[in-house]
Each structure stands twice: as structure tokens, then as C-alpha cells.
Amino acid sequence: MKETKMRNYIKDVLENMPTGWLSTTTHRLDIYDEKLAKTQFLDQFETLYNTNNSDSEALYQLPTAYDYIRLGHPLSCVLEWGIAHLNNLKPENVISFSSKTVPVLAILRKNLFAAKKTQILYSGELPTSFDAEKIKRVYGYNFELKKVDNAENSSTFDGSTIFISEQNEITTYDLNANIDFYINLHSHLGSVLLVNGAQNETYVSDIQHVRRRETIAMTPANALVALKALVANAPIEVKASSNEANKTAVLQSINEITNTSLKPLVASSGLSIQYAILMGLIDDAIENHKGKAIKIIVPPNCYGGTNDQARRVAACLDNVEIVDLPVDGGNDMNQSIDVVLAKIATEDAIPYIIAEIPTNPRVEVPDLQRLKEVLSQERKTANGEIAIDPVFILDQTFCPNVHFLGEEDILSTVRTISFASGSKFPSGGQCTAGYCVGNKKTKALMQKIETHLTLCDNEATALQYEILGKQLPSMNQRIKDAYTNTREFVNFIHETLPEAKINFVSEELAAQGFTPSVFSLDLPTKGNTDEEKEAYKRALNLKLINLMITKIPNESKYCVSYGQLSGCYWTIPATSTQGTTKEGDKDYIIRASLSPNLDLERHKEVFLKFIEKI
């Protein structure tokens, strides 16, 4: 009876759900409380369930679930809630993944720090991407692997026991007390991890953090397929896909856009591709520079996901260390790179540099000729030997249209890999899939990166390829049109509020092709002390954003994204994209992003009203 009620309720929810549940990749910060992310959504969802309320408006009013669909979204939360109900588990003990490998890696990571043994039992076949030797050698994880007929064949073990099996239904499972974690592989949809037993609940937040930083949740489209199978109590429907044609078109578009010839790699998200890049480079270092220290050089105030992920990778491996690279707000990127590389050379270590151009959030571009010289300079170790040359990992998300890596381009002679977040310009905000490309000097490295993208089962899904295939051909024109709107709005703010400090590209840089649609705004402030001035400015930031989103609700959103097909997006980096950044490195300024399609005159009108009130 309880199961029937739950299935019927989910059926009604799927019929009445807001369209955004299936299509939105980013959230509104004004209805989002990060500390209560999934709990808040499911608590209120449970209340609706208890009163059998599945009205569209009631579902629309539910708070945002998590921060991006990579970490979780309404449909993945409802799926996890439904599976938890079937198995008498807490909803937070059920975690869905787009990847079939990463849930295993998440448990292994936790046990690495706890110095706890792990045994992996599996029936049937492991995912084809699961490379046990490489997971031990490159990721530093330890485990025993054993094939069994079923979960009942498990016995007590001094450590964690994981059971992996292929399942074609979303149903009830006979949970064995000897098994700590069930990982159910679901056809083309991904996987679902069940945390079994109160003693393992300390794993939940760590596993969710892996999902947030190294992969994504089961996508909305795939979660919907799983939910329909759950509602019908029937096998998962597998549809034939024309993925190869879409994939070929996407790879060709990326080559054309980036002026490259090596095969691009497309992942389920920007952080998924970044994780593959880091692990591929570490694999290469282990193979070709055995025993040498690896230095990942990262700006301390860059996008929080990039910063956090790099530090998480370094935390797992004794020979990997993070080196801070000041690049923004008065620091010169080239000078910082020169100083850092000189020091790393004397240590005979391997330098991997991650940097954004333009930088985030202050939208600065270094002298590119000087950057090439600094990266190309031959340096010596303390023993007088030639030091290992750096690999430059370029986050090009703000300006994915600029050519860096082609035969005649500025970084063609420096080992450089460029990547971009797909939830921005590449898909127009319609999916999270990200991609990377390399110049000809990185052919061997790109092969390593592809190996780890495959190992983590983090390649873009069929639907993501389809969306990119439709959106990439118009990307450069959208970038151009969005820049035109942004330049006009920036000029308007300069004229009407000249005392505000605006970080945006110069006309000269724009002529070179750097045409972002993002600018940062440092509003004028008042007060007798630094503390008073800072408090006044922070309040003013929110006042402007709240005015914009209430006066222009159909276009202006309090949201972290940009590159969308329409609208205007506002955020404060310190409280959104820099969420895991150290407090002293955070930027309490406004970052705004304009799309190619919005009512610019209306935004000017509202901004004038804001000026009148300050």
C-alpha cells in the first residue's frame, strides 16, 4: 500500500512538474540556501507528499535542490527519495550519478584518508571503464576486487564492502548487513549508490562532495527515465540513439571554433573535463618523470570548483602539491608565473598551471606575448639540468571563441590544453557538458586525458552531445551579440555612476577578440571605518540585485551563470562561485552577465532608479 501510494504520487509529480526541472542547469540564488540544499527541498517535498499535493504551483514553489544539476536537481532528488522509500533508507543515503565509476572512487577516497580497507564485490561484469591497476597507481586508492554470484555471498570484512551489480529496474533490494555500499548500474542512465547502515552515514557528505567536484548527478533527462521505470515498476526503457552523428558534429564544431586539429574531448561537465585533465597529467608524470614532485599552480581566488578540485586531488597524493598563483586585482599573471616557475625549476618538479583568461571575476587579460615568453623560457634545476617545461591549462570559459592553440596562434609552441564549461556559451545554458582541446604539442597528453575521462565514465551523455550539436554552430555569433549588449550597459554605468569601479575588457582587447559578456562592478561606498565601508557596500550589492530581479523578473536573475540564450544574470562571487575559496581571497563585488537577447533599455531604467536611491 505504501509503495503504491508513493509510485502514484511520483506519477502525478512527473505530470505536473515545472518545465525547469528538466531544462534548468543553474539556480536562482534568491531561493537557495546552500546549507539546507537537498534537505530543504526534500523536507518540503515530503510535506507535499503527506498531503498528496502535486499541484504545479506547489512544485514550482519548492526551493532549489543543490546548486547545479551536476550536484543534484529536483528530478535526481525525487528519484533518490523514491528509492529510499522503497528500501526504508534515509533519502540522503541514496545518491545518483551520471557515472558508473565515480561512486566507487568516492568511497575509496574517503577510506584513503581513514586508512580503512575496502573490498569490492561484483556480480556479472564491472563497467568496461573500470581499470583497477590505474586506479591504484594514479589515484592512490587501495582495494581488493572479487567476483561473486550475488550479494548474499558476502561475509564480514574488516573495512568497507562495496557490492556492484547491473540492474535493469528501479526496485526494492534485499540489503545485507555485511555490505556497506550498494552501487546499482543502470544501463545508459548512470548509477545509484545506496549507503547501508547507520555506521556509514558519515560517508554521505564526502560522497556528495565528490559528485559536486569530479562528476555530476544523473542528468535530469536520465533521472526522468529512471523515475518512469520506478512508477511503472517495469524495466528501464532503453532507446536507440544516433549519438555518433551528433558526436562527430560536435567534435568538428569544437575544432573549428578553437582552430585546433587534435580530437577534442567532451565530458559531462566543466569540472568533469578538468578532473580528467588533472588525472591524465598526473598519470603522464608518473610514467615519464617517476619519483618527481608534481606542482599544481592555481590562482587562490579563481572559480571555487577549480580551486577546490585541484586541492582535493593534491590531498590524495603525497607527491602532488598546490602552489598559489596571484593573478588578479593588481597582481600580474606573467610575473607571478615567472616567479613560481623559477622556484619549481630549482626543485626539479613538474609544473601544471591552471589559469583563466580573462580572469574571474575581474575580467583581466595578461600580455599574451609576454605570457608566451614566460611559459617558453628554458629554466635550470639546482643541478644545472634543463627543467621540465610547464603545461598550461587554460580555462577559456569566458571567451571560448579566442584562438590560442592553432598553428599560428599565440600558444601554439607551449604545451597548452584549453577547456570550457558547457553550461555557459557552448550550450547556451541548456546542459552542463564541457570540453577540452590541446595544441599539437599535447598529443600524448590528450591521449592520457581521454583515458581518465573514460575511466571515470565522465564522457558527455547522448542528449548532451545532441544539445551541443544544435548550439555550438551559433556560439560565436551569440558571444558577439552578448558582448555588444554588455559593452553598451558598461558604458551606461560609467556615464551614470562614474564613481563605481567596473572591471571589463578594454576596447583594444575586444578588438583582439576578447569579447566576454561578463563584467564586475565595485559599487561606491560610505562609512568612517573600513568595516563600515565594507558592510555598506555588501548591503548595496544586494540592494541592486534585488531591485533588478524584482523589477525585471522575466529576464534578470540572481544566478551564477552566463552565456545563456536570454536574460541577465547577477551574482556576488564571494557567496556563489567562490564558495570554497579562502575568505581572504573572496570578492564581495557584483558580477553581471548579459545575454544576446534581453530588454537592455529596461535594465538601464531600473539601474537609474537604483542610483536615485543611493
For each residue, the residues with C-beta under 8 A, 3 or more apart:
1: 4 5
2: 5 6 85
3: 6 7 85 86 172
4: 1 7 8
5: 1 2 8 9
6: 2 3 9 10 49 82 85 86
7: 3 4 10 11 82 230 231 233
8: 4 5 11 12 231
9: 5 6 12 13 49 52 54
10: 6 7 13 14 78 82 227 230 231
11: 7 8 14 15 231
12: 8 9 15 16 54
13: 9 10 16 17 54 59 78
14: 10 11 17 224 227 228 231
15: 11 12 54
16: 12 13 54 55 56 59
17: 13 14 21 22 56 59 74 75
18: 21 56 59 60
19: 22 23
20: 23 24
21: 17 18 24 59 73 74 75 220
22: 17 19 75 220 221 224
23: 19 20 220 430
24: 20 21 27 69 73
25: 68 69 423 427 429 430 431 432 561
26: 68 423 429 559 560 561
27: 24 31 32 64 66 67 68 559 560
28: 31 32 64 557 558 559
29: 32 558 559 560 571 575 576
30: 546 549 558
31: 27 28 63 64
32: 27 28 29 37 63 64 67
33: 36 37 40 63
34: 37 67 579
35:
36: 33 39 40 63
37: 32 33 34 40 41 64 65 66 67 71 72
38: 41 42 65 66 72 77 91 92 208
39: 36 42 43 92
40: 33 36 37 43 44 63
41: 37 38 44 45 62 63 64 65 66 74 77
42: 38 39 45 46 65 77 81 91
43: 39 40 46 47
44: 40 41 47 48 62 63
45: 41 42 48 49 62 77 78 81
46: 42 43 49 50 81
47: 43 44 50 51
48: 44 45 51 53 54 58 59 62
49: 6 9 45 46 52 53
50: 46 47
51: 47 48
52: 9 49
53: 48 49 58
54: 9 12 13 15 16 48 58 59
55: 16 58 59
56: 16 17 18 59 60
57: 60 61
58: 48 53 54 55 61 62
59: 13 16 17 18 21 48 54 55 56 62
60: 18 56 57
61: 57 58
62: 41 44 45 48 58 59 65 74
63: 31 32 33 36 40 41 44
64: 27 28 31 32 37 41 67
65: 37 38 41 42 62 72 73 74 76 77
66: 27 37 38 41 69 71 72 73 77 212 217
67: 27 32 34 37 64 71 212 560
68: 25 26 27 71 73 423 432
69: 24 25 66 72 73 76 216 217 219 220 432
70: 211 212 215 216 217 268 269 271 272 432
71: 37 66 67 68 208 211 212 216 217
72: 37 38 65 66 69 76 77 208 211 217
73: 21 24 65 66 68 69 76 77 217 220 223
74: 17 21 41 62 65 77 78 220
75: 17 21 22 78 79 220 223 224 227
76: 65 69 72 73 79 80 96 217 218 220 223
77: 38 41 42 45 65 66 72 73 74 80 81 91
78: 10 13 45 74 75 81 82 223 227
79: 75 76 82 83 96 170 192 218 223 226 227 230
80: 76 77 83 84 91 94 95 96 192
81: 42 45 46 77 78 84 85 91 94
82: 6 7 10 78 79 85 86 170 227 230
83: 79 80 86 87 89 94 170 192 194 230
84: 80 81 87 88 89 90 91 93 94
85: 2 3 6 81 82 88
86: 3 6 82 83 170 171 172 230
87: 83 84 94 172 173 175 194
88: 84 85
89: 83 84 93 94 194 195 196
90: 84 93 201
91: 38 42 77 80 81 84 94
92: 38 39 201 204
93: 84 89 90 194 195 196 201 204
94: 80 81 83 84 87 89 91 192 193 194 195
95: 80 103 192 193 195 204 207 208 211 217
96: 76 79 80 190 191 192 193 217 218 223 226
97: 100 102 103 190 191 192 193 211 215 216 217 218
98: 190 215 216 217 218 219 222 268 457 458 461
99: 102 103 190 191 215 216 268 456 457 458
100: 97 103 127 129 130 183 185 190 191 457
101: 104 105 127 129 130 455 456 457
102: 97 99 105 106 210 211 214 215 456 457 458
103: 95 97 99 100 106 107 181 183 191 193 207
104: 101 107 108 120 130 162 164 183
105: 101 102 108 109 135 139 141 210 214 456
106: 102 103 109 110 193 206 207 210 211
107: 103 104 110 111 118 160 162 181 203 207
108: 104 105 111 112 118 135 139 141 142 143
109: 105 106 112 113 141 206 210 316
110: 106 107 113 114 116 203 206 207
111: 107 108 114 115 116 117 118 141 159 160
112: 108 109 115 140 141 142 316
113: 109 110 315
114: 110 111
115: 111 112
116: 110 111 159 160
117: 111 142 143 144 157 158 159 160
118: 107 108 111 141 142 143 144 159 160 161 162
119: 143 144 145 146 157 159 160 161 162
120: 104 143 144 145 146 162 164
121: 146 147 148 151 153 154 161 162 163 164 179
122: 125 126 145 146 147 148 163 164 165
123: 147 148 149 150 151 163 164 165 166
124: 165 166
125: 122 128 166
126: 122 130 164
127: 100 101 130 185 457
128: 125
129: 100 101 454 455 456 457
130: 100 101 104 126 127 135 455
131: 134 135 455
132: 135 136 143 145
133: 136 137
134: 131 137 138 139 283 451 455
135: 105 108 130 131 132 138 139 141 143 455
136: 132 133 139 140 141 142 143
137: 133 134 286
138: 134 135 279 282 283 286 452
139: 105 108 134 135 136 279 316
140: 112 136 316 317 318
141: 105 108 109 111 112 118 135 136 316
142: 108 112 117 118 136
143: 108 117 118 119 120 132 135 136
144: 117 118 119 120
145: 119 120 122 132
146: 119 120 121 122
147: 121 122 123
148: 121 122 123 151 153 154 163
149: 123 153
150: 123 153 165
151: 121 123 148 154 163 165 174 176 179 182
152: 174 176
153: 121 148 149 150
154: 121 148 151 157 161 163 176 178 179
155: 178
156: 178
157: 117 119 154 160 161 178
158: 117
159: 111 116 117 118 119
160: 107 111 116 117 118 119 157 180 181 200
161: 118 119 121 154 157 178 179 180 181
162: 104 107 118 119 120 121 179 180 181 182 183
163: 121 122 123 148 151 154 176 179 181 182 183
164: 104 120 121 122 123 126 183 185
165: 122 123 124 150 151 182 183 184 185
166: 123 124 125 184 185 186
167: 170 171 184 185 186
168: 186 187 235 236
169: 229 233 234 235 236
170: 79 82 83 86 167 186 192 226 227 229 230 236
171: 86 167 230 233
172: 3 86 87
173: 87 182 184 194
174: 151 152
175: 87 179 182 194 196
176: 151 152 154 163 179 196
177: 196 197
178: 154 155 156 157 161
179: 121 151 154 161 162 163 175 176 182 196
180: 160 161 162 195 196 197 199 200
181: 103 107 160 161 162 163 193 194 195 196 200 203
182: 151 162 163 165 173 175 179 193 194 196
183: 100 103 104 162 163 164 165 191 192 193 194
184: 165 166 167 173 191 192 193 194
185: 100 127 164 165 166 167 191
186: 166 167 168 170 189 190 191 192 226 236
187: 168 236 238
188: 222 238 241 461 462
189: 186 218 222 223 225 226 236
190: 96 97 98 99 100 186 218 219 222
191: 96 97 99 100 103 183 184 185 186 218
192: 79 80 83 94 95 96 97 170 183 184 186 218 226
193: 94 95 96 97 103 106 181 182 183 184 207
194: 83 87 89 93 94 173 175 181 182 183 184
195: 89 93 94 95 180 181 200 201 203 204 207
196: 89 93 175 176 177 179 180 181 182 200
197: 177 180 200 201
198: 201
199: 180
200: 160 180 181 195 196 197 203
201: 90 92 93 195 197 198 204
202: 205 206
203: 107 110 181 195 200 206 207
204: 92 93 95 195 201 207 208
205: 202 208 209
206: 106 109 110 202 203 209 210
207: 95 103 106 107 110 193 195 203 204 210 211
208: 38 71 72 95 204 205 211 212
209: 205 206 212 213
210: 102 105 106 109 206 207 213 214 215
211: 70 71 72 95 97 102 106 207 208 214 215 216 217
212: 66 67 70 71 208 209 305
213: 209 210 271 275 305 308 309 312
214: 102 105 210 211 271 272 275 309 312 456 458
215: 70 97 98 99 102 210 211 268 269 271 272 275 456 458
216: 69 70 71 97 98 99 211 219 268 269 272 432
217: 66 69 70 71 72 73 76 95 96 97 98 211 223
218: 76 79 96 97 98 189 190 191 192 222 223 226
219: 69 98 190 216 222 223 268 431 461 463 464
220: 21 22 23 69 73 74 75 76 223 224
221: 22 224 225 461 463
222: 98 188 189 190 218 219 225 226 461 463
223: 73 75 76 78 79 96 189 217 218 219 220 226 227
224: 14 22 75 220 221 227 228
225: 189 221 222 228 229 236 237
226: 79 96 170 186 189 192 218 222 223 229 230 236
227: 10 14 75 78 79 82 170 223 224 230 231
228: 14 224 225 231 232 237
229: 169 170 225 226 232 233 234 235 236 237
230: 7 10 79 82 83 86 170 171 226 227 233
231: 7 8 10 11 14 227 228
232: 228 229
233: 7 169 171 229 230
234: 169 229
235: 168 169 229
236: 168 169 170 186 187 189 225 226 229
237: 225 228 229
238: 187 188
239:
240:
241: 188 462
242: 245 246
243: 246 247 462 465 466
244: 247 248
245: 242 248 249
246: 242 243 249 250 462 465 466 468 469
247: 243 244 250 251 266 465
248: 244 245 251 252
249: 245 246 252 253 469
250: 246 247 253 254 264 266 435 465 468 469 472
251: 247 248 254 255 263 264 266
252: 248 249 255 256
253: 249 250 256 257 468 469 472 473
254: 250 251 257 258 260 264 266 435 437 472
255: 251 252 258 259 260 261 264 437
256: 252 253 259
257: 253 254 400 401 472 475 476
258: 254 255 264 400 403 404 405 406 418 437
259: 255 256 403 405 406 409
260: 254 255 264 405 406 437 438 439
261: 255 440
262: 437 438 439 440 442 443 446
263: 251 446 450
264: 250 251 254 255 258 260 435 436 437
265: 273 276 435 436 437 446 449 450 453 459
266: 247 250 251 254 273 422 433 434 435 459 460 464 465 468
267: 270 272 273 276 433 434 435 436 453 458 459 460
268: 70 98 99 215 216 219 272 432 433 434 458 459 460 461 464
269: 70 215 216 272 273 421 422 423 432 433 434 458
270: 267 273 274 305 397 419 420 421 422 423 432 434
271: 70 213 214 215 274 275 305 306 309 434
272: 70 214 215 216 267 268 269 275 276 434 453 456 458
273: 265 266 267 269 270 276 277 419 434 435 436 453 458
274: 270 271 277 278 305 306 309 354 393 395 419 434
275: 213 214 215 271 272 278 279 309 313 452 456 458
276: 265 267 272 273 279 280 436 449 450 452 453 456 458
277: 273 274 280 281 393 417 419 436 449
278: 274 275 281 282 296 309 310 313 352
279: 138 139 275 276 282 283 313 449 452 455 456
280: 276 277 283 284 445 446 448 449 450 451 452 453
281: 277 278 284 285 294 352 391 393 445 448 449
282: 138 278 279 285 286 294 313 317 320
283: 134 138 279 280 286 287 448 451 452
284: 280 281 287 288 444 445 448
285: 281 282 288 289 292 294 350
286: 137 138 282 283 289 290
287: 283 284 290
288: 284 285
289: 285 286 292 350 388
290: 286 287
291: 319
292: 285 289 319 348 349 350 388
293: 319 320 321 347 349 350
294: 281 282 285 317 319 320 321 349 350 352
295: 320 321 322 323 344 347 349 350 351 352
296: 278 310 313 314 320 321 322 323 352 354
297: 322 323 324 325 337 340 344 351 352 353 354 390
298: 302 306 307 310 311 322 323 324 325 354
299: 302 307 324 325 326 327 328 354 355 356 359
300: 307 324 325 326 581 582 585
301: 307 328 329 578 581 585 586 587
302: 298 299 306 307 327 354 355 356 359 360 395 581
303: 306 307 356 360 395 577 578
304: 307 308 577 578 579 580 581
305: 212 213 270 271 274 308 309 577 580
306: 271 274 298 302 303 309 310 354 356 395
307: 298 299 300 301 302 303 304 310 311 578 580 581
308: 213 304 305 311 312 580
309: 213 214 271 274 275 278 305 306 312 313
310: 278 296 298 306 307 313 314 322 354
311: 298 307 308 314 315 322
312: 213 214 308 309 315 316
313: 275 278 279 282 296 309 310 316 317 320
314: 296 310 311 317 320 321 322
315: 113 311 312
316: 109 112 139 140 141 312 313 320
317: 140 282 294 313 314 320
318: 140
319: 291 292 293 294
320: 282 293 294 295 296 313 314 316 317
321: 293 294 295 296 314
322: 295 296 297 298 310 311 314
323: 295 296 297 298 340 344
324: 297 298 299 300
325: 297 298 299 300 333 336 337 340 353 355
326: 299 300 331 336
327: 299 302 331 332 333 336 355 359 364 366
328: 299 301 331 359 362 364
329: 301 362 587
330:
331: 326 327 328 335 336
332: 327 335 336 366
333: 325 327 336 337 355 359 364 366 371
334: 337 338 366 367 370 371 374
335: 331 332 338 339
336: 325 326 327 331 332 333 339 340
337: 297 325 333 334 340 341 353 355 371 374 375
338: 334 335 341 342 374 377
339: 335 336 342 343
340: 297 323 325 336 337 343 344 351 353
341: 337 338 344 345 351 374 375 377 379 390
342: 338 339 345 346 379
343: 339 340 346 347
344: 295 297 323 340 341 347 349 351 387
345: 341 342 348 379 380 381 387
346: 342 343 380 381 382
347: 293 295 343 344 381 382
348: 292 345 381 382 383 385 387 388
349: 292 293 294 295 344 388
350: 285 289 292 293 294 295 388
351: 295 297 340 341 344 388 390 391
352: 278 281 294 295 296 297 390 391 393
353: 297 325 337 340 375 390 391 392 393
354: 274 296 297 298 299 302 306 310 393 395
355: 299 302 325 327 333 337 359 392 393 394 395
356: 299 302 303 306 359 360 394 395 396 397 398
357: 365 366 394 395 396 398 399 402
358: 363 364 365 398 399 505 514 516
359: 299 302 327 328 333 355 356 362 363 364 365
360: 302 303 356 363 398 518 573 577 591
361: 503 518 520 573 577 587 589 591
362: 328 329 359 503 520 587
363: 358 359 360 398 503 504 505 516 518 519 520
364: 327 328 333 358 359 503
365: 357 358 359 368 505 509 514
366: 327 332 333 334 357 370 371
367: 334 370 371
368: 365 371 372 410
369: 372 373 410
370: 334 366 367 373 374
371: 333 334 337 366 367 368 374 375 410 411
372: 368 369 375 376 410 411 413 414
373: 369 370 376 377
374: 334 337 338 341 370 371 377
375: 337 341 353 371 372 389 390 392 411 414 416
376: 372 373 413 414
377: 338 341 373 374
378: 386 387 389
379: 341 342 345 386 387
380: 345 346 384 385 386 387
381: 345 346 347 348 384 385 386 387
382: 346 347 348
383: 348
384: 380 381
385: 348 380 381
386: 378 379 380 381
387: 344 345 348 378 379 380 381
388: 289 292 348 349 350 351
389: 375 378 414 415
390: 297 341 351 352 353 375 414 415
391: 281 351 352 353 415 416 417 442 445
392: 353 355 375 411 414 415 416 417
393: 274 277 281 352 353 354 355 416 417 419
394: 355 356 357 404 411 416 417 418 419
395: 274 302 303 306 354 355 356 357 418 419 420
396: 356 357 399 400 402 404 418 419 420
397: 270 356 400 419 420 421 424 425 563
398: 356 357 358 360 363 516 518
399: 357 358 396 402 479 513 514 515 516
400: 257 258 396 397 420 424 425 426 475 479
401: 257 425 475 476 479 513 515
402: 357 396 399 512 513 514
403: 258 259 406 409 513
404: 258 394 396 409 410 411 416 418 439
405: 258 259 260 409 411 412 416 418 437 438 439
406: 258 259 260 403 409 412 439
407: 412 440
408: 412
409: 259 403 404 405 406 412 439
410: 368 369 371 372 404
411: 371 372 375 392 394 404 405 414 416 439
412: 405 406 407 408 409 439 440 441
413: 372 376 441
414: 372 375 376 389 390 392 411 439 441
415: 389 390 391 392 439 441 442 445
416: 375 391 392 393 394 404 405 411 438 439 441 442
417: 277 391 392 393 394 436 437 438 442 445 446 449
418: 258 394 395 396 404 405 436 437 438
419: 270 273 274 277 393 394 395 396 397 434 435 436 437
420: 270 395 396 397 400 424 425 426 434 435 436
421: 269 270 397 424 426 432 434
422: 266 269 270 426 427 431 432 433 434 435 460 464 468
423: 25 26 68 269 270 427 429 431 432 433 434 561 563
424: 397 400 420 421 427 429 561 562 563
425: 397 400 401 420 428 475 478 479 563
426: 400 420 421 422 433 434 435 468 471 472 475 563
427: 25 422 423 424 430 431 432 433 464 467 468 471
428: 425 471 475 478 563 564 565
429: 25 26 423 424 561 563 564 565
430: 23 25 427 467 471 565
431: 25 219 422 423 427 463 464 467 468
432: 25 68 69 70 216 268 269 270 421 422 423 427 464
433: 266 267 268 269 422 423 426 427 460 461 464 465 467 468
434: 266 267 268 269 270 271 272 273 274 419 420 421 422 423 426
435: 250 254 264 265 266 267 273 419 420 422 426 468
436: 264 265 267 273 276 277 417 418 419 420 446 449
437: 254 255 258 260 262 264 265 405 417 418 419
438: 260 262 405 416 417 418 441 442 443 445 446 449
439: 260 262 404 405 406 409 411 412 414 415 416 442
440: 261 262 407 412 443
441: 412 413 414 415 416 438
442: 262 391 415 416 417 438 439 445 446
443: 262 438 440 446 447
444: 284 447 448
445: 280 281 284 391 415 417 438 442 448 449
446: 262 263 265 280 417 436 438 442 443 449 450
447: 443 444 450 451
448: 280 281 283 284 444 445 451 452
449: 265 276 277 279 280 281 417 436 438 445 446 452 453
450: 263 265 276 280 446 447 453 454
451: 134 280 283 447 448 454 455
452: 138 275 276 279 280 283 448 449 455 456
453: 265 267 272 273 276 280 449 450 456 458 459
454: 129 450 451 457 459
455: 101 129 130 131 134 135 279 451 452
456: 99 101 102 105 129 214 215 272 275 276 279 452 453
457: 98 99 100 101 102 127 129 454
458: 98 99 102 214 215 267 268 269 272 273 275 276 453
459: 265 266 267 268 453 454
460: 266 267 268 422 433 464 465 468
461: 98 188 219 221 222 268 433 464 465
462: 188 241 243 246 465 466
463: 219 221 222 431 466 467
464: 219 266 268 422 427 431 432 433 460 461 467 468
465: 243 246 247 250 266 433 460 461 462 468 469
466: 243 246 462 463 469 470
467: 427 430 431 433 463 464 470 471
468: 246 250 253 266 422 426 427 431 433 435 460 464 465 471 472
469: 246 249 250 253 465 466 472
470: 466 467 473
471: 426 427 428 430 467 468 474 475
472: 250 253 254 257 426 468 469 475
473: 253 470
474: 471 477 478
475: 257 400 401 425 426 428 471 472 478 479
476: 257 401 479 480
477: 474 480 481 596
478: 425 428 474 475 481 482 563 565 595 596
479: 399 400 401 425 475 476 482 483 515 517 563
480: 476 477 483 484 515 596
481: 477 478 484 485 596 597
482: 478 479 485 486 517 563 594 595 596
483: 479 480 486 487 510 515 516 517
484: 480 481 487 488 596
485: 481 482 488 489 517 594 595 596 598 600
486: 482 483 489 490 504 516 517 518 519 593 594
487: 483 484 490 491 504 510
488: 484 485 491 492 600
489: 485 486 492 493 519 592 594 600 603 604
490: 486 487 493 494 502 504 519
491: 487 488 494 495
492: 488 489 495 496 604 607
493: 489 490 496 497 500 502 521 607
494: 490 491 497 498 502
495: 491 492 498
496: 492 493 607 608 611
497: 493 494 500 523 524 607 611
498: 494 495
499: 524
500: 493 497 521 522 523 524
501: 521 522
502: 490 493 494 519 520 521 522
503: 361 362 363 364 519 520 521 522
504: 363 486 487 490 516 519 520
505: 358 363 365 509 510 514 515 516
506: 509 510
507: 510 511
508: 511 512
509: 365 505 506 512 514
510: 483 487 505 506 507 513 514 515
511: 507 508
512: 402 508 509
513: 399 401 402 403 510
514: 358 365 399 402 505 509 510
515: 399 401 479 480 483 505 510
516: 358 363 398 399 483 486 504 505 519
517: 479 482 483 485 486 562 563 593 594 595
518: 360 361 363 398 486 562 591 592 593
519: 363 486 489 490 502 503 504 516 591 592
520: 361 362 363 502 503 504 573 587 589 590 591 592
521: 493 500 501 502 503 589 590 591 592
522: 500 501 502 503 537 589 590
523: 497 500 537 540 541 544 589 590 614
524: 497 499 500 614
525: 533 534 536 537 540
526: 532 533 536
527: 530 531 532 533 534 535 536
528: 532
529: 532 533
530: 527 533 534
531: 527 534 535
532: 526 527 528 529 535 536
533: 525 526 527 529 530 536 537
534: 525 527 530 531 537 538 588
535: 527 531 532 538 539
536: 525 526 527 532 533 539 540
537: 522 523 525 533 534 540 541 588
538: 534 535 541 542 572 588
539: 535 536 542 543
540: 523 525 536 537 543 544 614
541: 523 537 538 544 545 572 588 589 590
542: 538 539 545 546 572
543: 539 540 546 547 610 613 614
544: 523 540 541 547 548 570 590 607 610
545: 541 542 548 549 558 570 571 572 590
546: 30 542 543 549 550 558
547: 543 544 550 551 606 609 610
548: 544 545 551 552 556 568 570 603 606 607
549: 30 545 546 552 553 556 557 558 570
550: 546 547 553
551: 547 548 556 606 609
552: 548 549 555 556 568 599 602 603 606
553: 549 550 556
554: 567
555: 552 566 567 568 598 599 602 603
556: 548 549 551 552 553 567 568 569 570 603 606
557: 28 549 567 568 569 570
558: 28 29 30 545 546 549 570 571
559: 26 27 28 29 569 570 571
560: 26 27 29 67 569 571 576 577
561: 25 26 423 424 429 564 569 593
562: 424 517 518 569 593 595
563: 397 423 424 425 426 428 429 478 479 482 517 593 595
564: 428 429 561 567 569 593 595
565: 428 429 430 478 595 596 597
566: 555 595 596 597 598
567: 554 555 556 557 564 595 597 598
568: 548 552 555 556 557 592 593 594 595 598 603
569: 556 557 559 560 561 562 564 592 593 595
570: 544 545 548 549 556 557 558 559 590 591 592 593
571: 29 545 558 559 560 575 576 577 590 591
572: 538 541 542 545 575 576 587 588 589 590 591
573: 360 361 520 576 577 578 586 587 589 591
574: 578 581 586 587 588 589
575: 29 571 572 578 579 588
576: 29 560 571 572 573 579
577: 303 304 305 360 361 560 571 573 591
578: 301 303 304 307 573 574 575 581 585 586 587
579: 34 304 575 576
580: 304 305 307 308
581: 300 301 302 304 307 574 578 585 586
582: 300 585 586
583: 586
584:
585: 300 301 578 581 582
586: 301 573 574 578 581 582 583
587: 301 329 361 362 520 572 573 574 578
588: 534 537 538 541 572 574 575
589: 361 520 521 522 523 541 572 573 574
590: 520 521 522 523 541 544 545 570 571 572
591: 360 361 518 519 520 521 570 571 572 573 577
592: 489 518 519 520 521 568 569 570
593: 486 517 518 561 562 563 564 568 569 570
594: 482 485 486 489 517 568 598 600 603
595: 478 482 485 517 562 563 564 565 566 567 568 569 598
596: 477 478 480 481 482 484 485 565 566
597: 481 565 566 567
598: 485 555 566 567 568 594 595 603
599: 552 555 602 603
600: 485 488 489 594 603 604
601: 604 605
602: 552 555 599 605 606
603: 489 548 552 555 556 568 594 598 599 600 606 607
604: 489 492 600 601 607 608
605: 601 602 608 609
606: 547 548 551 552 556 602 603 609 610
607: 492 493 496 497 544 548 603 604 610 611
608: 496 604 605 611 612
609: 547 551 605 606 612 613
610: 543 544 547 606 607 613 614
611: 496 497 607 608 614
612: 608 609
613: 543 609 610
614: 523 524 540 543 610 611
